[in-house]
Amino acid sequence: MNKITIATRASDLALWQAYHVRDRIETAFPHITVELNKITSNGDKVLDKPLALIGGKGHFTKELEDEMLAGNADIAVHSLKDVPSYMPEGLELAAITERQDQSDVFLSHQYPSFHALPKGAVVGTTSLRRRMQLLSVRPDLKVKDLRGNVNTRLRKLAEGQYDAIILAYIGLSRLDLLKDIPFTEKLPLSIMIPPMGQAALGIQIKSDNEEVREIVKILNDEDTFLASKIERDFIGAIGAGCSAPVAVNVTMEGELVTIKSMIGYPDGSKILEEKIGASRSSCQSLGLLLSKIMIDKGAIKILNKAEKMAFKEDAPTERI
């Protein structure tokens, strides 16, 4: 095999990710040329509605998957947090890159920190997960939906449409955009638990392509793959889509593997939070075990109510 085609979204961050994977493959296999098949996904086209109202983050992956199934790409590079826990028939996640900084970051042109925001301050976020956690800590804030690519979101902040916004730290770091924001603050896990797969890249292939499978093995990080599997098992078992108000995070300290999750209403008024751990040698089923614990405590009922509540007030008319 002397050529590989990567299916990627055409956004700046997605292209950074695809070029990163391209460079790693070409370095490891000098005889292979890597080309990019750049696609504008539906999630990138529909910018006037919250993600939860257009089917969630699966809208960022479907077109790339279709290109692979049609034979127009050999692999797809995704932000792992955008990849639903179910996988289309004939495709699989063959590698997951080493997870980087998973923090969400507070950004503002006026206020130095999250806790410095005045009562009634307007905070922008795309995520029901962030909305839930922000309002559980600061119910006095006004959280408004925020769509668009990273540069568009930062422009809206600079224009004063929001007092602050919350984004994933890793994307801003990769694009070197943090230097232009007067006030930034990484939010600790006590305030903001990340979503499944944040700060890792998922490398998706066709299941029957053994040659490509062997090539992308060089991209895989075993600890991240294990942590992501546990997180994805949890999400799949509770039936939560990528845009649901669910936070889940696996940490590894020596031989101890811990999974922590939070589920609640988007307005932060009802929260279910649990944490369990196990040794590395017996941690494979941790995600499924935690899902059972939380389901027994009412997680499904909370998620069903959360779905009905999501953006209920502003869904028909919001144009941010």
VOSE-102649 format. One line per field, with one value per residue (C-alpha): x, y, z; residue number from 1. Coordinates in nm, 4 decimals. Each point is the difference from the previous one (the first is absolute). Example, Ala and Ser with C-alpha at 12.3 -4.5 7.8 and 13.67 -1.06 7.14 Angstrom:
BEGIN
X <- 1.2300	0.1370
Y <- -0.4500	0.3440
Z <- 0.7800	-0.0660
num <- 1	2
***
This chain:
BEGIN
X <- 0.0000	0.1540	-0.2867	-0.2511	-0.2911	-0.1241	-0.3593	-0.0126	-0.2264	0.1163	0.0113	0.3347	0.0149	-0.1010	0.2667	0.2620	-0.0968	0.0091	0.3388	0.1332	-0.1068	0.1328	0.3411	0.0229	-0.0901	0.2387	0.2808	-0.0528	-0.0567	0.2068	-0.1251	-0.3627	-0.1509	-0.2965	-0.2693	-0.2941	-0.3642	-0.1439	-0.3719	-0.2387	-0.2196	-0.3643	0.1008	0.2180	-0.2740	-0.2902	0.1198	-0.3252	-0.1227	0.1405	0.1695	-0.2472	-0.2811	0.1628	0.0942	0.3114	0.3649	-0.0594	-0.0608	0.3750	0.0886	-0.2619	0.1267	0.3536	-0.1286	-0.1984	0.3166	0.1791	-0.2883	-0.0163	0.3693	0.1093	0.2152	0.2044	-0.0240	-0.1904	0.1509	-0.2480	0.0087	-0.0876	-0.2561	-0.2023	-0.0173	-0.3259	0.0312	-0.1666	0.1960	-0.1458	0.0269	0.3284	0.1914	0.2010	0.2291	0.3377	0.2161	-0.0330	0.2814	0.1493	-0.2371	0.1243	-0.1292	-0.3723	-0.0856	-0.2754	0.1117	-0.1754	0.0568	-0.0948	0.0908	-0.1392	0.0216	0.3157	-0.1604	-0.3166	-0.0769	0.0538	-0.3012	-0.2776	-0.3514	-0.1899	0.3147	-0.0483	0.2130	0.0136	0.0410	-0.1042	-0.0250	-0.2852	0.2667	0.1669	-0.3347	-0.1004	0.3241	0.0244	-0.3530	0.0417	0.2812	-0.1305	-0.3798	0.0057	0.1655	-0.1725	0.1304	-0.0617	0.0746	0.3158	0.0524	0.2528	0.3617	0.2602	0.0831	-0.3677	-0.0553	0.2991	-0.1210	-0.3417	0.1734	0.2140	-0.3102	-0.1571	-0.2802	0.1094	0.1698	0.1906	0.0056	0.1154	0.1952	0.2267	0.3533	0.1702	-0.1510	0.0996	0.3479	0.0497	-0.1050	0.2028	-0.3032	0.0268	0.2526	-0.2645	-0.2423	0.0513	-0.1290	0.0231	-0.0479	0.0129	-0.2993	0.0807	-0.1817	-0.1869	-0.1819	0.0137	0.0298	0.0897	-0.2011	0.0826	0.3158	0.0985	0.3543	0.0557	-0.0327	-0.1956	0.1343	-0.2837	0.0512	-0.1974	-0.0039	0.1113	0.3101	0.2756	0.2798	-0.1227	-0.0629	0.3677	0.1097	-0.2135	0.1188	0.2925	-0.2490	-0.1553	0.0642	-0.0949	-0.0912	-0.2175	-0.1621	-0.0889	-0.1272	-0.2055	-0.1485	-0.1187	-0.1502	-0.1654	-0.1395	-0.1638	-0.1503	-0.1273	-0.1568	-0.1993	-0.0993	0.1325	0.0781	0.3129	-0.1973	-0.1853	0.0638	0.2433	0.3578	0.2242	0.3709	0.2412	0.3257	0.2947	0.2376	0.2435	-0.2057	-0.3220	-0.2552	-0.2860	-0.3098	-0.2098	-0.3249	-0.2637	-0.3474	-0.2614	-0.2436	0.1404	-0.0967	0.2073	-0.3009	0.0359	0.3357	0.0967	0.3717	0.1903	0.3606	0.1420	0.3413	0.1813	0.3492	0.1343	-0.0186	-0.3743	-0.1214	-0.1352	-0.3636	0.0139	-0.2074	-0.2755	0.0054	-0.0317	-0.2833	-0.1931	0.0513	-0.1225	-0.2905	-0.1136	0.0066	-0.2167	0.2433	-0.2290	-0.2900	0.2271	0.1318	-0.3509	-0.1100	0.3219	-0.0662	-0.3440	0.1457	0.2930	-0.0203	-0.3775	-0.0343	0.2100	-0.0004	-0.2590	0.1482	0.3624	0.2350	0.3296
Y <- 0.0000	0.3322	0.2464	0.0641	0.2430	0.1625	0.1197	0.3140	0.2925	0.3242	0.2105	0.1389	-0.2296	-0.3101	0.0767	0.0410	-0.3458	-0.1558	0.1543	-0.1240	-0.3552	0.0356	0.1079	-0.2873	-0.2581	0.1417	0.0136	-0.3610	-0.1230	0.2149	-0.1946	0.1002	0.3254	0.1312	0.2145	0.1816	-0.0230	0.3199	-0.0066	0.2621	-0.1970	0.0745	0.1025	0.2700	0.1181	0.0421	0.2786	0.1600	-0.2838	-0.1718	-0.3323	-0.1836	0.1085	-0.1251	-0.3460	0.0604	-0.0335	-0.3004	0.2676	0.0645	-0.3614	-0.1418	0.1542	-0.1191	-0.3502	0.0063	0.0903	-0.3027	-0.2358	0.1365	-0.0751	0.3642	-0.0120	-0.2576	0.1557	0.2764	0.2195	0.1196	0.1851	-0.3038	0.1929	0.0463	-0.3745	-0.1628	-0.3140	-0.2048	-0.0768	-0.0469	-0.3541	-0.0557	0.2695	0.0005	0.2121	-0.1581	0.2474	0.2813	0.2490	0.0909	0.2222	0.3540	0.2679	-0.0693	0.3281	0.2334	0.3624	0.3216	0.2916	0.3635	0.3505	0.1522	-0.2361	-0.1704	-0.3260	-0.2065	0.0943	0.3690	0.0029	0.2223	-0.1257	-0.0271	-0.0122	-0.1586	-0.3098	-0.1695	-0.3721	-0.2563	-0.2815	-0.1174	-0.1688	0.3355	0.1751	-0.2551	0.0339	0.3788	0.0497	-0.2589	0.2193	0.3431	-0.0090	0.3785	-0.0004	0.0277	-0.2766	0.0505	-0.2322	0.0679	-0.1455	0.0474	-0.0996	0.0996	0.3331	0.0907	-0.0717	0.2103	0.2837	-0.0063	0.0219	0.2937	0.1788	-0.0152	-0.2430	-0.1976	0.0939	-0.3279	-0.3228	-0.3528	-0.2077	-0.3041	0.1080	-0.2411	0.1448	0.3549	-0.1161	-0.1900	0.3032	0.2406	0.2171	0.0433	0.2839	0.2348	-0.0363	0.2441	-0.2378	-0.3797	-0.2563	-0.3781	-0.1331	-0.2737	-0.3352	0.1200	0.2464	-0.1642	-0.3743	-0.0566	-0.2058	-0.3455	0.0079	0.3646	0.0874	-0.3254	-0.0796	-0.3001	-0.1740	-0.1782	-0.2622	-0.2531	-0.3228	-0.2138	0.2071	-0.1909	0.1886	0.3364	-0.1481	-0.0929	0.3464	0.1966	-0.2110	0.2412	0.2730	-0.1927	0.0721	-0.3011	0.1912	0.2464	-0.2826	-0.1769	0.3175	0.0902	-0.3499	0.0240	0.3461	-0.1115	-0.3145	0.2221	0.2378	-0.2899	-0.1797	0.2997	0.0882	0.3550	0.1806	0.2131	0.3175	-0.1246	0.1706	-0.2743	0.0350	-0.3047	-0.0271	-0.2846	0.0684	-0.2330	0.0314	-0.2886	-0.3169	0.1802	0.0791	0.2322	0.1040	0.2996	0.1126	0.2697	-0.0045	0.2689	0.2507	0.2682	0.2699	-0.1680	-0.0455	-0.3775	-0.1757	-0.3665	-0.0515	-0.3233	-0.1240	-0.3538	-0.1561	-0.3272	-0.1323	0.0187	-0.3802	-0.0024	0.3332	-0.1095	-0.0008	0.3179	0.2015	-0.2600	-0.0328	0.3749	0.0167	-0.2646	0.1897	0.3253	-0.1620	-0.1544	0.3515	0.1468	0.1051	-0.0958	0.1977	0.3014	-0.0245	-0.0288	0.3100	0.1800	-0.0648	0.1610	0.2979	0.0613	0.3490	-0.0085	0.3733	0.1239	-0.2884	0.1363	0.3488	0.0024	0.1591	0.0727
Z <- 0.0000	-0.1032	0.0518	0.2757	-0.0179	0.3203	0.0231	0.2129	0.0741	-0.1597	0.3173	0.1172	0.3020	-0.1952	-0.2599	0.2737	0.1240	-0.3464	-0.0825	0.3345	-0.0849	-0.3553	0.1263	0.2473	-0.2640	-0.2607	0.2568	0.1040	-0.3578	-0.2401	-0.3025	0.0705	-0.1266	0.1986	-0.1641	0.1567	-0.1069	0.1519	0.0774	0.1369	0.2382	0.0740	0.3509	-0.1558	-0.2362	0.2447	0.2270	0.1132	0.2244	0.3100	-0.0752	0.2219	-0.2337	-0.3219	0.1193	0.2081	-0.0876	-0.2264	-0.2637	0.0102	-0.0866	-0.2364	-0.3243	0.0733	0.0660	-0.3235	-0.1921	0.1433	-0.0721	-0.3563	-0.0507	-0.0140	0.3142	0.1888	0.3459	0.1734	0.2697	0.2621	0.3265	0.2081	0.2045	-0.3224	-0.0762	0.1160	0.2135	-0.2761	-0.3138	-0.3522	-0.1310	-0.1790	0.1903	0.3228	0.2132	-0.0660	0.1936	0.2512	0.0434	0.3365	0.1929	0.0602	0.2403	0.0490	0.1709	-0.1014	0.0121	0.1025	-0.2417	0.0517	-0.1095	0.3213	0.2956	0.1315	0.1134	0.0056	0.3598	-0.0802	-0.2341	0.1350	0.0584	-0.3296	-0.2138	-0.3434	-0.0619	-0.3401	-0.0539	-0.2577	0.2499	0.2205	0.2136	0.0661	0.0442	0.2654	0.1950	-0.0247	0.1302	0.2751	0.1386	-0.1063	-0.0495	-0.0160	-0.3445	-0.3390	-0.2270	-0.3722	-0.2897	-0.2008	-0.3472	-0.2774	-0.0442	0.2581	-0.1656	-0.0286	0.3690	0.0987	-0.2219	0.1696	0.3376	-0.1152	-0.1332	0.3458	-0.0835	0.3063	0.3264	-0.0174	-0.1969	0.0831	-0.2538	0.0034	0.0878	-0.2398	-0.3193	0.0882	0.0947	-0.3264	-0.2034	0.2189	0.0731	0.3779	-0.0261	-0.1409	0.2937	0.2920	0.2686	-0.0061	0.2755	-0.0218	0.1909	0.2544	0.0048	0.3095	-0.2280	-0.3437	-0.0662	-0.3676	-0.2480	-0.1239	-0.2119	0.0386	-0.1215	-0.1918	-0.3693	-0.1224	-0.3109	-0.1784	-0.2719	-0.2012	0.1997	-0.2950	-0.0803	0.1800	-0.1727	0.1240	0.3453	0.0279	-0.1131	0.2481	0.2934	0.0291	0.0973	0.2892	0.3676	0.2132	0.3174	-0.1910	-0.1956	0.3264	0.1700	-0.3070	-0.0220	0.3614	-0.0614	-0.3246	0.1655	0.2606	-0.2573	-0.2124	0.2950	0.1215	-0.3563	0.0105	-0.3231	-0.0379	0.0734	0.3105	0.3369	0.1042	0.1200	0.0396	0.0587	0.0675	0.1830	0.0558	0.2928	0.0183	0.0145	0.0996	-0.2705	0.0988	-0.1917	0.1006	-0.1588	0.0368	-0.1551	0.0494	-0.1366	-0.2345	0.2510	0.2726	0.2257	0.0394	0.0041	0.0359	0.0590	0.0676	0.0068	0.0175	-0.0480	-0.0577	-0.0608	-0.3539	-0.0269	0.0722	-0.1407	-0.3400	0.1141	0.2110	-0.2477	-0.0078	0.3793	0.0501	-0.2533	0.1969	0.3252	-0.1531	-0.1856	0.3297	0.1471	-0.2766	-0.2748	-0.2890	0.1432	0.0473	-0.3566	-0.1455	0.1902	-0.0944	-0.3692	0.0286	0.1863	-0.2339	-0.1522	0.0458	0.0512	-0.2895	-0.2512	-0.2474	-0.0417	0.1160	-0.2537	0.1731
num <- 1	2	3	4	5	6	7	8	9	10	11	12	13	14	15	16	17	18	19	20	21	22	23	24	25	26	27	28	29	30	31	32	33	34	35	36	37	38	39	40	41	42	43	44	45	46	47	48	49	50	51	52	53	54	55	56	57	58	59	60	61	62	63	64	65	66	67	68	69	70	71	72	73	74	75	76	77	78	79	80	81	82	83	84	85	86	87	88	89	90	91	92	93	94	95	96	97	98	99	100	101	102	103	104	105	106	107	108	109	110	111	112	113	114	115	116	117	118	119	120	121	122	123	124	125	126	127	128	129	130	131	132	133	134	135	136	137	138	139	140	141	142	143	144	145	146	147	148	149	150	151	152	153	154	155	156	157	158	159	160	161	162	163	164	165	166	167	168	169	170	171	172	173	174	175	176	177	178	179	180	181	182	183	184	185	186	187	188	189	190	191	192	193	194	195	196	197	198	199	200	201	202	203	204	205	206	207	208	209	210	211	212	213	214	215	216	217	218	219	220	221	222	223	224	225	226	227	228	229	230	231	232	233	234	235	236	237	238	239	240	241	242	243	244	245	246	247	248	249	250	251	252	253	254	255	256	257	258	259	260	261	262	263	264	265	266	267	268	269	270	271	272	273	274	275	276	277	278	279	280	281	282	283	284	285	286	287	288	289	290	291	292	293	294	295	296	297	298	299	300	301	302	303	304	305	306	307	308	309	310	311	312	313	314	315	316	317	318	319	320
***
